[in-house]
Amino acid sequence: MEKTNISYIDLDQAKAFKALETLSPLSLEKLLTTSAIDEKTAASGAGLSYNYAAMPVGEKQLELLEQLTKEMQLIEKFRLLACGGVMNTGERRKVLHHLCRGELAGTVIAEDGQDIGAFYREQQRRFSDFAGKVHAGEITGSTGKAFTTVLQIGIGGSDLGPRALYLALEGAVEAKMKGLFISNVDPDDAAAVLSGIDPERTLFILVSKSGTTQETLTNRDLVLSWLESKGIPGLKPGKQMVAVTSATSPLAGSDTLLDSFYIDDFIGGRYSSTSAVGGVILSLAFGSEVFDRLLKGAAETDAIALNAPFRENAPLLDAAIGLYLRNILHYPVTAVLPYSQALSRFPAHLQQLDMESNGKRVNRDGKSLGYSTGPVVFGEPGTNGQHSFYQLLHQGTDIIPLQFIGFKKSQRGEDRNDEAGISSQRKLNANLAAQIIAFAKGKEDENPNKSFPGGRPSSLLVGDRLSPEVLGALLAHFENKVMFQGFLWNINSFDQEGVQLGKILTKKLLSGETKDQELLAFDTLLR
């Protein structure tokens, strides 16, 4: 696909979008029928499916949304990205996280004569071999004791995705090592985690692509100081730490570390969970074969996103319907509600993935946009959320679209039936089904306080059981959804300048370079 065949226009210039704006909103209660529940579904890899029967889109809306995805050339843009086109316009970089899962476009992608796919595969082989040697006892702590715990030090994309995936896999497979995480520069975070580990049996992973991330390096130094303070004979802190970084960072190949594994600038932090950023800790915690299964599920969803027709393409449908909710119905917030405790940190990862990617106010060319872009994203596992913020979702003044995630079977298989023969998993899923209907249909009551307006849209991602493959498919579903929506809004979903200003001011404050009196005053207030 030649880049010259692709055009970039703002959403409000698209004919299909203008046609969508002329349509009257539809009654969700009338749209939600048993036949719609059967028909309005699409595959998303590893047996995962996306159901949108409780979304306020009829046949005409779907036809125009499909036209919009074609007019905005979403599949062509994805193919260009997969072929190594420069899609991160802010930083003039390729976007290649998909390549960690395989050569999606069936072509070799090179940079400065280097086969990048081969580079990623080599890193996967290296950290897979490393994990195997740790598990076999060939690589031990510096005092000769076997490693039993792996602790990742990182922040943002170096923490949120890997942590969410680790927690999601704990109940799916047997762990080989316990996994822990330190992210916040707040010293209480590190102190709480370190208080429960054996320093001789803990392997630390330092994750920073640049090798200069302030919070991560601060926590590294705190950890090293803590290890040295133990005064354990023969303990060499650096020889119990590996780095995941770029080949050009200050951490690369350091002889003070046990080993280094590499990523590059073509993989953004929030898209890095299937690179060495997530691969090293997941391979150590569960085994490289489990990480390979996760990659397999992600690759299946990637292939669907690139090749399936609109009505059979779950990530594409999810993106297009999400745009309808945001830009036609003007809903500014969305909630991700997994009915799976294993996905307790998945909404937090999706917050970064979505809000850091699509929280933009200018287009790819730096020109201000005349329409809304990414929504606010939040979430919590069900049924906990039902006893928290669902009150506002049901009867608040704002309509907040919902994205439910559910599984037919429990992950761990540890369940029991009550006296009526009903299992906990059955009760969990009954709650999920009931919430979808309650939000969509509501309930009239003579008492206004007990009246539910309904008309609250939701979608459902459902799988058989949360396995490594399904988790990979789920991750890739949202990554591709976010990417497609960025294409629709004609923004750059792959840089994050919004996180830089605060970092710059912090650096100036700590170095004594700032003359901003208000900044200095707040600093004084906090001392």
VENUR-V319258 format. One line per field, one symbol per residue. ss: DSSP state (2 for helix, 1 for strand, 0 for the rest). phi: phi as a letter, one per 30 degrees, with the letter a starting at -180 (. if undefined). Layout:
ss: ???
phi: ???
This chain:
ss: 00222000002220222222200000022220022222201110000011100000002222222222222002222222220001110000110022222000000001100112222222222222222222220000000000001111100222022222222220000000011111000022222222000022211111100000022222222222222220000000222211111100000000000011111000002220000222222222220222222222222222222220022202222222222222220000111111002220022222222222220001000001000000011110000222200222222000001111111000000000100000122222222222222222201000022201000001111110000222222222222222222222200000002222222222222220000022222222200
phi: .ddddccbbdedcdddddddddddecddddddbdddddcdbbdbjhidbccbdccdbcddddddddedddddhddddddddddjddcdddchbdbbddddckdecibdcbbhicddddddddddddddddddddddidcbddcjdddbbbbccabiddbddedddeddceccbddcbdcbbbbddedddddddddcccedcccccccaddibeedddddeddddddddddideidceddcbcccaddcddddidddcdabbcbbddcdedccdccdecdddddddbjddddddddddddddeddedcddedccedddedddddeddcccicdbbccbddaddcdcdedddededdddcdbcbddcicdccbdceddcbladdceddcbcdedddbddcdcdbbdbbbdbdddicbbcddcicdddddeddddeddeddddciadaddedcccdiicdabbcbbdadceddddddededededdddddddhccdbcaddcdeddddddddddiddcddddddddddcd
